[in-house]
Amino acid sequence: MNVTTVPSLAVALRRMRLLLLVAAIAILVDQVSKRLVEAGMQLYESVPIIGHWFGLTRTQNFGAAFSMFQSGGFIFIIIAAIVTGVILYYAPRLPENDHVSRIALGLQLGGALGNVIDRLRQGYVTDFLHLQIPEIGFDWPVSNIADICIVAGVITLIVISLRRGDG
């Protein structure tokens, strides 16, 4: 990614619109999906959607994405605050036509804030998306929309950086 100098406030806000829109949509979809699962499913209840390969399993995640680092607690709120600060600092400096990077950063921001909302509201993150292939012993950790947004944003930035030769 080619980073330019900081633009004027008006230009910076215009450049942030797409990122903030993507983040807001990610937060909205994440929070609505979590509240629907919390209202409609008991803890650890599973509902198959596509055979036994994909379904909903309601869990409580006290750790990071995909249930890693379960004893992390408050540190994840601090990490999310740092990530938010870095994204908001970095995004206005992107070239004006770099929409893909803004979308990727918006996904990361929305995902991070979606999980922070849960941590502040209830002390844990509600996870429910469960992918598994029992025939080969594959059981992906239960996750949520915010986790998927974070991972999709990171992968997108890596791919475009490699394609552009940014390393």
GUDREN-772189 format. One record per residue: residue number from 1; residue in three letters; x, y, z of N, C-alpha, C in turn. Coordinates in nm, 2 decimals, always signed. Layout:
+------+------+--------+--------+--------+--------+--------+--------+--------+--------+--------+
| resi | resn |   n_px |   n_py |   n_pz |  ca_px |  ca_py |  ca_pz |   c_px |   c_py |   c_pz |
+------+------+--------+--------+--------+--------+--------+--------+--------+--------+--------+
|  NUM |  ALA |      X |      Y |      Z |      X |      Y |      Z |      X |      Y |      Z |
...
+------+------+--------+--------+--------+--------+--------+--------+--------+--------+--------+
//
This chain:
+------+------+--------+--------+--------+--------+--------+--------+--------+--------+--------+
| resi | resn |   n_px |   n_py |   n_pz |  ca_px |  ca_py |  ca_pz |   c_px |   c_py |   c_pz |
+------+------+--------+--------+--------+--------+--------+--------+--------+--------+--------+
|    1 |  MET |  +0.08 |  -0.12 |  +0.00 |  +0.00 |  +0.00 |  +0.00 |  +0.09 |  +0.12 |  +0.00 |
|    2 |  ASN |  +0.06 |  +0.21 |  -0.09 |  +0.13 |  +0.34 |  -0.09 |  +0.06 |  +0.44 |  +0.00 |
|    3 |  VAL |  +0.13 |  +0.48 |  +0.10 |  +0.07 |  +0.58 |  +0.20 |  +0.12 |  +0.72 |  +0.16 |
|    4 |  THR |  +0.02 |  +0.81 |  +0.16 |  +0.06 |  +0.95 |  +0.13 |  +0.06 |  +1.03 |  +0.26 |
|    5 |  THR |  +0.09 |  +1.16 |  +0.26 |  +0.09 |  +1.24 |  +0.38 |  -0.06 |  +1.26 |  +0.42 |
|    6 |  VAL |  -0.07 |  +1.31 |  +0.54 |  -0.21 |  +1.34 |  +0.59 |  -0.28 |  +1.45 |  +0.51 |
|    7 |  PRO |  -0.40 |  +1.42 |  +0.47 |  -0.47 |  +1.52 |  +0.39 |  -0.55 |  +1.62 |  +0.48 |
|    8 |  SER |  -0.61 |  +1.72 |  +0.42 |  -0.69 |  +1.81 |  +0.50 |  -0.80 |  +1.74 |  +0.57 |
|    9 |  LEU |  -0.86 |  +1.80 |  +0.67 |  -0.97 |  +1.73 |  +0.74 |  -1.09 |  +1.70 |  +0.65 |
|   10 |  ALA |  -1.13 |  +1.79 |  +0.56 |  -1.24 |  +1.76 |  +0.47 |  -1.21 |  +1.64 |  +0.38 |
|   11 |  VAL |  -1.08 |  +1.63 |  +0.33 |  -1.04 |  +1.52 |  +0.24 |  -1.03 |  +1.39 |  +0.32 |
|   12 |  ALA |  -0.98 |  +1.40 |  +0.44 |  -0.97 |  +1.28 |  +0.53 |  -1.11 |  +1.23 |  +0.56 |
|   13 |  LEU |  -1.20 |  +1.31 |  +0.59 |  -1.34 |  +1.26 |  +0.62 |  -1.40 |  +1.20 |  +0.50 |
|   14 |  ARG |  -1.38 |  +1.26 |  +0.38 |  -1.43 |  +1.20 |  +0.26 |  -1.37 |  +1.06 |  +0.23 |
|   15 |  ARG |  -1.24 |  +1.05 |  +0.26 |  -1.17 |  +0.92 |  +0.24 |  -1.22 |  +0.82 |  +0.34 |
|   16 |  MET |  -1.27 |  +0.86 |  +0.46 |  -1.31 |  +0.77 |  +0.56 |  -1.45 |  +0.72 |  +0.54 |
|   17 |  ARG |  -1.53 |  +0.78 |  +0.46 |  -1.67 |  +0.75 |  +0.45 |  -1.69 |  +0.60 |  +0.42 |
|   18 |  LEU |  -1.62 |  +0.55 |  +0.32 |  -1.64 |  +0.41 |  +0.28 |  -1.60 |  +0.32 |  +0.40 |
|   19 |  LEU |  -1.48 |  +0.34 |  +0.46 |  -1.44 |  +0.26 |  +0.57 |  -1.54 |  +0.26 |  +0.68 |
|   20 |  LEU |  -1.59 |  +0.38 |  +0.72 |  -1.69 |  +0.39 |  +0.83 |  -1.82 |  +0.32 |  +0.79 |
|   21 |  LEU |  -1.86 |  +0.33 |  +0.67 |  -1.98 |  +0.27 |  +0.62 |  -1.97 |  +0.12 |  +0.63 |
|   22 |  VAL |  -1.86 |  +0.06 |  +0.59 |  -1.83 |  -0.08 |  +0.59 |  -1.83 |  -0.13 |  +0.74 |
|   23 |  ALA |  -1.76 |  -0.05 |  +0.82 |  -1.75 |  -0.08 |  +0.97 |  -1.89 |  -0.08 |  +1.03 |
|   24 |  ALA |  -1.97 |  +0.02 |  +1.00 |  -2.11 |  +0.03 |  +1.06 |  -2.20 |  -0.09 |  +1.01 |
|   25 |  ILE |  -2.19 |  -0.13 |  +0.89 |  -2.26 |  -0.24 |  +0.84 |  -2.22 |  -0.37 |  +0.91 |
|   26 |  ALA |  -2.08 |  -0.39 |  +0.92 |  -2.03 |  -0.51 |  +0.99 |  -2.08 |  -0.51 |  +1.13 |
|   27 |  ILE |  -2.07 |  -0.40 |  +1.20 |  -2.12 |  -0.40 |  +1.34 |  -2.27 |  -0.43 |  +1.35 |
|   28 |  LEU |  -2.35 |  -0.37 |  +1.26 |  -2.49 |  -0.39 |  +1.26 |  -2.53 |  -0.54 |  +1.24 |
|   29 |  VAL |  -2.47 |  -0.60 |  +1.13 |  -2.50 |  -0.74 |  +1.10 |  -2.45 |  -0.83 |  +1.22 |
|   30 |  ASP |  -2.33 |  -0.80 |  +1.27 |  -2.28 |  -0.88 |  +1.38 |  -2.37 |  -0.87 |  +1.50 |
|   31 |  GLN |  -2.40 |  -0.75 |  +1.54 |  -2.48 |  -0.74 |  +1.67 |  -2.62 |  -0.79 |  +1.65 |
|   32 |  VAL |  -2.69 |  -0.77 |  +1.54 |  -2.82 |  -0.83 |  +1.51 |  -2.82 |  -0.98 |  +1.51 |
|   33 |  SER |  -2.72 |  -1.04 |  +1.45 |  -2.71 |  -1.18 |  +1.44 |  -2.68 |  -1.24 |  +1.58 |
|   34 |  LYS |  -2.60 |  -1.18 |  +1.66 |  -2.57 |  -1.23 |  +1.80 |  -2.70 |  -1.22 |  +1.88 |
|   35 |  ARG |  -2.77 |  -1.11 |  +1.87 |  -2.89 |  -1.09 |  +1.96 |  -3.00 |  -1.19 |  +1.92 |
|   36 |  LEU |  -3.01 |  -1.22 |  +1.79 |  -3.11 |  -1.32 |  +1.74 |  -3.07 |  -1.46 |  +1.80 |
|   37 |  VAL |  -2.94 |  -1.49 |  +1.79 |  -2.89 |  -1.62 |  +1.85 |  -2.92 |  -1.63 |  +2.00 |
|   38 |  GLU |  -2.88 |  -1.52 |  +2.07 |  -2.90 |  -1.52 |  +2.22 |  -3.05 |  -1.53 |  +2.25 |
|   39 |  ALA |  -3.14 |  -1.47 |  +2.17 |  -3.28 |  -1.48 |  +2.20 |  -3.34 |  -1.61 |  +2.16 |
|   40 |  GLY |  -3.29 |  -1.68 |  +2.07 |  -3.35 |  -1.80 |  +2.01 |  -3.29 |  -1.93 |  +2.04 |
|   41 |  MET |  -3.17 |  -1.93 |  +2.11 |  -3.10 |  -2.05 |  +2.13 |  -3.05 |  -2.06 |  +2.28 |
|   42 |  GLN |  -3.05 |  -2.18 |  +2.33 |  -2.99 |  -2.20 |  +2.46 |  -2.84 |  -2.21 |  +2.45 |
|   43 |  LEU |  -2.77 |  -2.18 |  +2.55 |  -2.62 |  -2.19 |  +2.55 |  -2.58 |  -2.34 |  +2.52 |
|   44 |  TYR |  -2.49 |  -2.35 |  +2.42 |  -2.44 |  -2.48 |  +2.37 |  -2.54 |  -2.56 |  +2.29 |
|   45 |  GLU |  -2.66 |  -2.50 |  +2.26 |  -2.75 |  -2.56 |  +2.17 |  -2.70 |  -2.56 |  +2.03 |
|   46 |  SER |  -2.72 |  -2.66 |  +1.95 |  -2.68 |  -2.66 |  +1.81 |  -2.79 |  -2.69 |  +1.72 |
|   47 |  VAL |  -2.79 |  -2.62 |  +1.60 |  -2.90 |  -2.63 |  +1.50 |  -2.83 |  -2.65 |  +1.37 |
|   48 |  PRO |  -2.85 |  -2.77 |  +1.31 |  -2.78 |  -2.79 |  +1.17 |  -2.85 |  -2.70 |  +1.07 |
|   49 |  ILE |  -2.76 |  -2.65 |  +0.98 |  -2.81 |  -2.57 |  +0.87 |  -2.79 |  -2.64 |  +0.74 |
|   50 |  ILE |  -2.66 |  -2.69 |  +0.72 |  -2.63 |  -2.76 |  +0.60 |  -2.58 |  -2.90 |  +0.64 |
|   51 |  GLY |  -2.67 |  -2.99 |  +0.66 |  -2.63 |  -3.13 |  +0.71 |  -2.56 |  -3.12 |  +0.84 |
|   52 |  HIS |  -2.46 |  -3.20 |  +0.85 |  -2.38 |  -3.19 |  +0.98 |  -2.25 |  -3.11 |  +0.96 |
|   53 |  TRP |  -2.24 |  -3.04 |  +0.84 |  -2.12 |  -2.96 |  +0.81 |  -2.12 |  -2.82 |  +0.86 |
|   54 |  PHE |  -2.24 |  -2.76 |  +0.85 |  -2.24 |  -2.62 |  +0.90 |  -2.37 |  -2.60 |  +0.97 |
|   55 |  GLY |  -2.36 |  -2.53 |  +1.09 |  -2.47 |  -2.50 |  +1.17 |  -2.45 |  -2.39 |  +1.27 |
|   56 |  LEU |  -2.54 |  -2.37 |  +1.35 |  -2.53 |  -2.27 |  +1.46 |  -2.51 |  -2.35 |  +1.59 |
|   57 |  THR |  -2.41 |  -2.31 |  +1.67 |  -2.39 |  -2.36 |  +1.80 |  -2.36 |  -2.24 |  +1.89 |
|   58 |  ARG |  -2.45 |  -2.21 |  +1.98 |  -2.43 |  -2.09 |  +2.07 |  -2.33 |  -2.12 |  +2.18 |
|   59 |  THR |  -2.22 |  -2.04 |  +2.18 |  -2.12 |  -2.05 |  +2.28 |  -2.09 |  -1.91 |  +2.34 |
|   60 |  GLN |  -2.02 |  -1.91 |  +2.45 |  -1.96 |  -1.78 |  +2.51 |  -1.81 |  -1.79 |  +2.50 |
|   61 |  ASN |  -1.76 |  -1.69 |  +2.44 |  -1.61 |  -1.68 |  +2.41 |  -1.55 |  -1.57 |  +2.50 |
|   62 |  PHE |  -1.47 |  -1.61 |  +2.60 |  -1.40 |  -1.52 |  +2.68 |  -1.26 |  -1.48 |  +2.63 |
|   63 |  GLY |  -1.23 |  -1.54 |  +2.51 |  -1.09 |  -1.52 |  +2.45 |  -1.10 |  -1.44 |  +2.33 |
|   64 |  ALA |  -1.00 |  -1.47 |  +2.24 |  -0.99 |  -1.39 |  +2.11 |  -1.07 |  -1.46 |  +2.00 |
|   65 |  ALA |  -1.05 |  -1.42 |  +1.88 |  -1.12 |  -1.48 |  +1.77 |  -1.11 |  -1.63 |  +1.76 |
|   66 |  PHE |  -1.21 |  -1.69 |  +1.73 |  -1.22 |  -1.84 |  +1.72 |  -1.18 |  -1.91 |  +1.85 |
|   67 |  SER |  -1.21 |  -1.84 |  +1.96 |  -1.20 |  -1.90 |  +2.10 |  -1.05 |  -1.92 |  +2.14 |
|   68 |  MET |  -0.96 |  -1.85 |  +2.08 |  -0.82 |  -1.86 |  +2.12 |  -0.80 |  -1.77 |  +2.25 |
|   69 |  PHE |  -0.70 |  -1.81 |  +2.33 |  -0.66 |  -1.73 |  +2.45 |  -0.77 |  -1.70 |  +2.54 |
|   70 |  GLN |  -0.83 |  -1.80 |  +2.59 |  -0.95 |  -1.79 |  +2.68 |  -0.94 |  -1.70 |  +2.80 |
|   71 |  SER |  -0.81 |  -1.69 |  +2.85 |  -0.79 |  -1.61 |  +2.97 |  -0.75 |  -1.47 |  +2.95 |
|   72 |  GLY |  -0.77 |  -1.42 |  +2.83 |  -0.72 |  -1.29 |  +2.79 |  -0.80 |  -1.17 |  +2.86 |
|   73 |  GLY |  -0.93 |  -1.19 |  +2.87 |  -1.01 |  -1.09 |  +2.94 |  -1.00 |  -0.95 |  +2.88 |
|   74 |  PHE |  -0.98 |  -0.85 |  +2.97 |  -0.98 |  -0.71 |  +2.94 |  -0.87 |  -0.67 |  +2.83 |
|   75 |  ILE |  -0.77 |  -0.75 |  +2.82 |  -0.66 |  -0.72 |  +2.73 |  -0.71 |  -0.71 |  +2.58 |
|   76 |  PHE |  -0.82 |  -0.78 |  +2.55 |  -0.87 |  -0.77 |  +2.41 |  -0.94 |  -0.64 |  +2.39 |
|   77 |  ILE |  -1.00 |  -0.58 |  +2.49 |  -1.06 |  -0.44 |  +2.47 |  -0.94 |  -0.34 |  +2.44 |
|   78 |  ILE |  -0.83 |  -0.36 |  +2.51 |  -0.72 |  -0.27 |  +2.49 |  -0.66 |  -0.29 |  +2.35 |
|   79 |  ILE |  -0.65 |  -0.41 |  +2.31 |  -0.60 |  -0.44 |  +2.17 |  -0.69 |  -0.38 |  +2.07 |
|   80 |  ALA |  -0.82 |  -0.40 |  +2.09 |  -0.92 |  -0.34 |  +1.99 |  -0.91 |  -0.19 |  +1.99 |
|   81 |  ALA |  -0.88 |  -0.13 |  +2.10 |  -0.87 |  +0.02 |  +2.10 |  -0.74 |  +0.06 |  +2.02 |
|   82 |  ILE |  -0.63 |  -0.01 |  +2.04 |  -0.51 |  +0.02 |  +1.97 |  -0.53 |  +0.00 |  +1.82 |
|   83 |  VAL |  -0.60 |  -0.12 |  +1.78 |  -0.62 |  -0.14 |  +1.64 |  -0.71 |  -0.03 |  +1.58 |
|   84 |  THR |  -0.81 |  +0.01 |  +1.65 |  -0.90 |  +0.12 |  +1.61 |  -0.82 |  +0.24 |  +1.58 |
|   85 |  GLY |  -0.73 |  +0.28 |  +1.68 |  -0.65 |  +0.40 |  +1.66 |  -0.56 |  +0.39 |  +1.54 |
|   86 |  VAL |  -0.50 |  +0.28 |  +1.52 |  -0.41 |  +0.26 |  +1.40 |  -0.49 |  +0.27 |  +1.27 |
|   87 |  ILE |  -0.60 |  +0.21 |  +1.27 |  -0.69 |  +0.21 |  +1.14 |  -0.73 |  +0.36 |  +1.12 |
|   88 |  LEU |  -0.78 |  +0.43 |  +1.22 |  -0.82 |  +0.56 |  +1.20 |  -0.71 |  +0.66 |  +1.17 |
|   89 |  TYR |  -0.59 |  +0.63 |  +1.21 |  -0.47 |  +0.71 |  +1.18 |  -0.43 |  +0.68 |  +1.03 |
|   90 |  TYR |  -0.43 |  +0.56 |  +1.00 |  -0.37 |  +0.51 |  +0.87 |  -0.46 |  +0.54 |  +0.75 |
|   91 |  ALA |  -0.59 |  +0.52 |  +0.77 |  -0.68 |  +0.52 |  +0.66 |  -0.69 |  +0.65 |  +0.58 |
|   92 |  PRO |  -0.69 |  +0.77 |  +0.64 |  -0.69 |  +0.89 |  +0.56 |  -0.57 |  +0.91 |  +0.48 |
|   93 |  ARG |  -0.46 |  +0.84 |  +0.51 |  -0.33 |  +0.86 |  +0.44 |  -0.32 |  +0.77 |  +0.32 |
|   94 |  LEU |  -0.42 |  +0.68 |  +0.30 |  -0.42 |  +0.59 |  +0.18 |  -0.45 |  +0.68 |  +0.06 |
|   95 |  PRO |  -0.40 |  +0.64 |  -0.06 |  -0.44 |  +0.71 |  -0.18 |  -0.59 |  +0.71 |  -0.20 |
|   96 |  GLU |  -0.64 |  +0.82 |  -0.26 |  -0.78 |  +0.84 |  -0.26 |  -0.85 |  +0.73 |  -0.34 |
|   97 |  ASN |  -0.79 |  +0.67 |  -0.43 |  -0.86 |  +0.56 |  -0.51 |  -0.84 |  +0.42 |  -0.45 |
|   98 |  ASP |  -0.78 |  +0.41 |  -0.34 |  -0.76 |  +0.28 |  -0.28 |  -0.88 |  +0.23 |  -0.20 |
|   99 |  HIS |  -0.99 |  +0.20 |  -0.27 |  -1.11 |  +0.16 |  -0.21 |  -1.11 |  +0.02 |  -0.14 |
|  100 |  VAL |  -1.03 |  -0.07 |  -0.20 |  -1.02 |  -0.21 |  -0.15 |  -0.96 |  -0.21 |  -0.01 |
|  101 |  SER |  -0.85 |  -0.13 |  +0.01 |  -0.79 |  -0.12 |  +0.14 |  -0.89 |  -0.06 |  +0.24 |
|  102 |  ARG |  -0.96 |  +0.04 |  +0.20 |  -1.06 |  +0.10 |  +0.29 |  -1.17 |  +0.00 |  +0.33 |
|  103 |  ILE |  -1.21 |  -0.08 |  +0.24 |  -1.31 |  -0.19 |  +0.27 |  -1.25 |  -0.29 |  +0.37 |
|  104 |  ALA |  -1.13 |  -0.33 |  +0.34 |  -1.06 |  -0.43 |  +0.43 |  -1.05 |  -0.37 |  +0.57 |
|  105 |  LEU |  -1.00 |  -0.24 |  +0.58 |  -0.99 |  -0.18 |  +0.71 |  -1.12 |  -0.16 |  +0.78 |
|  106 |  GLY |  -1.23 |  -0.13 |  +0.70 |  -1.36 |  -0.12 |  +0.76 |  -1.41 |  -0.25 |  +0.81 |
|  107 |  LEU |  -1.38 |  -0.36 |  +0.74 |  -1.42 |  -0.49 |  +0.80 |  -1.35 |  -0.52 |  +0.93 |
|  108 |  GLN |  -1.22 |  -0.49 |  +0.93 |  -1.14 |  -0.51 |  +1.05 |  -1.19 |  -0.42 |  +1.17 |
|  109 |  LEU |  -1.22 |  -0.30 |  +1.14 |  -1.27 |  -0.21 |  +1.24 |  -1.41 |  -0.25 |  +1.29 |
|  110 |  GLY |  -1.49 |  -0.28 |  +1.20 |  -1.63 |  -0.33 |  +1.24 |  -1.62 |  -0.46 |  +1.32 |
|  111 |  GLY |  -1.54 |  -0.55 |  +1.28 |  -1.53 |  -0.67 |  +1.35 |  -1.47 |  -0.65 |  +1.49 |
|  112 |  ALA |  -1.37 |  -0.57 |  +1.50 |  -1.31 |  -0.55 |  +1.63 |  -1.41 |  -0.48 |  +1.73 |
|  113 |  LEU |  -1.48 |  -0.38 |  +1.68 |  -1.58 |  -0.31 |  +1.76 |  -1.70 |  -0.39 |  +1.79 |
|  114 |  GLY |  -1.74 |  -0.48 |  +1.70 |  -1.85 |  -0.57 |  +1.73 |  -1.82 |  -0.66 |  +1.84 |
|  115 |  ASN |  -1.70 |  -0.71 |  +1.85 |  -1.67 |  -0.80 |  +1.96 |  -1.65 |  -0.72 |  +2.09 |
|  116 |  VAL |  -1.60 |  -0.59 |  +2.08 |  -1.58 |  -0.51 |  +2.20 |  -1.72 |  -0.48 |  +2.26 |
|  117 |  ILE |  -1.81 |  -0.45 |  +2.18 |  -1.95 |  -0.42 |  +2.23 |  -2.00 |  -0.54 |  +2.32 |
|  118 |  ASP |  -1.98 |  -0.66 |  +2.27 |  -2.01 |  -0.78 |  +2.35 |  -1.94 |  -0.78 |  +2.48 |
|  119 |  ARG |  -1.81 |  -0.76 |  +2.47 |  -1.72 |  -0.77 |  +2.60 |  -1.77 |  -0.67 |  +2.70 |
|  120 |  LEU |  -1.80 |  -0.55 |  +2.65 |  -1.84 |  -0.44 |  +2.74 |  -1.98 |  -0.47 |  +2.80 |
|  121 |  ARG |  -2.07 |  -0.53 |  +2.71 |  -2.21 |  -0.55 |  +2.75 |  -2.22 |  -0.67 |  +2.84 |
|  122 |  GLN |  -2.14 |  -0.78 |  +2.82 |  -2.17 |  -0.90 |  +2.89 |  -2.05 |  -0.97 |  +2.94 |
|  123 |  GLY |  -1.93 |  -0.92 |  +2.91 |  -1.81 |  -0.98 |  +2.96 |  -1.75 |  -1.09 |  +2.87 |
|  124 |  TYR |  -1.82 |  -1.13 |  +2.77 |  -1.77 |  -1.23 |  +2.67 |  -1.84 |  -1.20 |  +2.54 |
|  125 |  VAL |  -1.79 |  -1.27 |  +2.44 |  -1.84 |  -1.26 |  +2.30 |  -1.93 |  -1.38 |  +2.27 |
|  126 |  THR |  -2.04 |  -1.36 |  +2.21 |  -2.13 |  -1.46 |  +2.17 |  -2.08 |  -1.52 |  +2.03 |
|  127 |  ASP |  -2.05 |  -1.64 |  +2.03 |  -2.01 |  -1.71 |  +1.90 |  -2.12 |  -1.81 |  +1.86 |
|  128 |  PHE |  -2.14 |  -1.84 |  +1.73 |  -2.24 |  -1.93 |  +1.69 |  -2.22 |  -1.99 |  +1.56 |
|  129 |  LEU |  -2.13 |  -1.95 |  +1.47 |  -2.11 |  -2.01 |  +1.34 |  -2.02 |  -2.13 |  +1.36 |
|  130 |  HIS |  -2.07 |  -2.25 |  +1.32 |  -1.99 |  -2.37 |  +1.34 |  -1.98 |  -2.45 |  +1.21 |
|  131 |  LEU |  -1.85 |  -2.46 |  +1.16 |  -1.82 |  -2.53 |  +1.04 |  -1.74 |  -2.66 |  +1.08 |
|  132 |  GLN |  -1.79 |  -2.77 |  +1.04 |  -1.72 |  -2.90 |  +1.07 |  -1.73 |  -3.00 |  +0.96 |
|  133 |  ILE |  -1.63 |  -3.09 |  +0.94 |  -1.64 |  -3.20 |  +0.85 |  -1.60 |  -3.32 |  +0.93 |
|  134 |  PRO |  -1.70 |  -3.38 |  +0.99 |  -1.67 |  -3.50 |  +1.08 |  -1.60 |  -3.61 |  +1.01 |
|  135 |  GLU |  -1.63 |  -3.62 |  +0.88 |  -1.57 |  -3.74 |  +0.80 |  -1.41 |  -3.73 |  +0.80 |
|  136 |  ILE |  -1.36 |  -3.62 |  +0.82 |  -1.21 |  -3.61 |  +0.82 |  -1.16 |  -3.55 |  +0.96 |
|  137 |  GLY |  -1.25 |  -3.54 |  +1.05 |  -1.21 |  -3.49 |  +1.18 |  -1.19 |  -3.34 |  +1.19 |
|  138 |  PHE |  -1.24 |  -3.26 |  +1.10 |  -1.22 |  -3.12 |  +1.10 |  -1.34 |  -3.05 |  +1.17 |
|  139 |  ASP |  -1.30 |  -2.97 |  +1.27 |  -1.40 |  -2.90 |  +1.35 |  -1.35 |  -2.75 |  +1.37 |
|  140 |  TRP |  -1.39 |  -2.66 |  +1.29 |  -1.34 |  -2.52 |  +1.30 |  -1.40 |  -2.46 |  +1.43 |
|  141 |  PRO |  -1.32 |  -2.38 |  +1.50 |  -1.38 |  -2.32 |  +1.62 |  -1.50 |  -2.24 |  +1.59 |
|  142 |  VAL |  -1.59 |  -2.24 |  +1.68 |  -1.72 |  -2.16 |  +1.67 |  -1.68 |  -2.01 |  +1.66 |
|  143 |  SER |  -1.74 |  -1.94 |  +1.57 |  -1.70 |  -1.80 |  +1.55 |  -1.83 |  -1.71 |  +1.54 |
|  144 |  ASN |  -1.81 |  -1.59 |  +1.49 |  -1.93 |  -1.50 |  +1.47 |  -1.90 |  -1.41 |  +1.35 |
|  145 |  ILE |  -1.99 |  -1.32 |  +1.32 |  -1.97 |  -1.24 |  +1.20 |  -1.85 |  -1.14 |  +1.22 |
|  146 |  ALA |  -1.83 |  -1.09 |  +1.34 |  -1.72 |  -1.00 |  +1.37 |  -1.59 |  -1.07 |  +1.34 |
|  147 |  ASP |  -1.57 |  -1.20 |  +1.38 |  -1.45 |  -1.27 |  +1.36 |  -1.42 |  -1.29 |  +1.21 |
|  148 |  ILE |  -1.53 |  -1.32 |  +1.14 |  -1.52 |  -1.34 |  +0.99 |  -1.48 |  -1.21 |  +0.92 |
|  149 |  CYS |  -1.53 |  -1.10 |  +0.97 |  -1.50 |  -0.97 |  +0.91 |  -1.35 |  -0.93 |  +0.94 |
|  150 |  ILE |  -1.30 |  -0.96 |  +1.06 |  -1.16 |  -0.94 |  +1.09 |  -1.07 |  -1.02 |  +1.00 |
|  151 |  VAL |  -1.10 |  -1.15 |  +0.99 |  -1.01 |  -1.24 |  +0.91 |  -1.02 |  -1.20 |  +0.76 |
|  152 |  ALA |  -1.14 |  -1.17 |  +0.71 |  -1.16 |  -1.13 |  +0.57 |  -1.08 |  -1.00 |  +0.54 |
|  153 |  GLY |  -1.08 |  -0.90 |  +0.63 |  -1.01 |  -0.78 |  +0.62 |  -0.86 |  -0.80 |  +0.62 |
|  154 |  VAL |  -0.81 |  -0.89 |  +0.71 |  -0.67 |  -0.91 |  +0.71 |  -0.62 |  -0.99 |  +0.58 |
|  155 |  ILE |  -0.69 |  -1.09 |  +0.54 |  -0.66 |  -1.16 |  +0.42 |  -0.66 |  -1.07 |  +0.30 |
|  156 |  THR |  -0.76 |  -0.98 |  +0.29 |  -0.77 |  -0.89 |  +0.18 |  -0.65 |  -0.80 |  +0.18 |
|  157 |  LEU |  -0.61 |  -0.74 |  +0.29 |  -0.49 |  -0.65 |  +0.29 |  -0.36 |  -0.73 |  +0.26 |
|  158 |  ILE |  -0.35 |  -0.85 |  +0.30 |  -0.23 |  -0.93 |  +0.27 |  -0.23 |  -0.96 |  +0.12 |
|  159 |  VAL |  -0.34 |  -1.00 |  +0.06 |  -0.34 |  -1.03 |  -0.08 |  -0.31 |  -0.90 |  -0.17 |
|  160 |  ILE |  -0.38 |  -0.79 |  -0.13 |  -0.35 |  -0.67 |  -0.22 |  -0.21 |  -0.62 |  -0.19 |
|  161 |  SER |  -0.15 |  -0.63 |  -0.08 |  -0.02 |  -0.59 |  -0.05 |  +0.08 |  -0.68 |  -0.14 |
|  162 |  LEU |  +0.06 |  -0.81 |  -0.14 |  +0.14 |  -0.90 |  -0.22 |  +0.13 |  -0.87 |  -0.37 |
|  163 |  ARG |  +0.01 |  -0.84 |  -0.41 |  -0.02 |  -0.82 |  -0.55 |  +0.05 |  -0.68 |  -0.60 |
|  164 |  ARG |  +0.05 |  -0.59 |  -0.50 |  +0.11 |  -0.46 |  -0.54 |  +0.26 |  -0.45 |  -0.51 |
|  165 |  GLY |  +0.31 |  -0.56 |  -0.45 |  +0.45 |  -0.56 |  -0.42 |  +0.49 |  -0.49 |  -0.30 |
|  166 |  ASP |  +0.40 |  -0.46 |  -0.21 |  +0.42 |  -0.39 |  -0.09 |  +0.49 |  -0.48 |  +0.02 |
|  167 |  GLY |  +0.48 |  -0.61 |  +0.00 |  +0.54 |  -0.70 |  +0.10 |  +0.46 |  -0.73 |  +0.21 |
+------+------+--------+--------+--------+--------+--------+--------+--------+--------+--------+
//
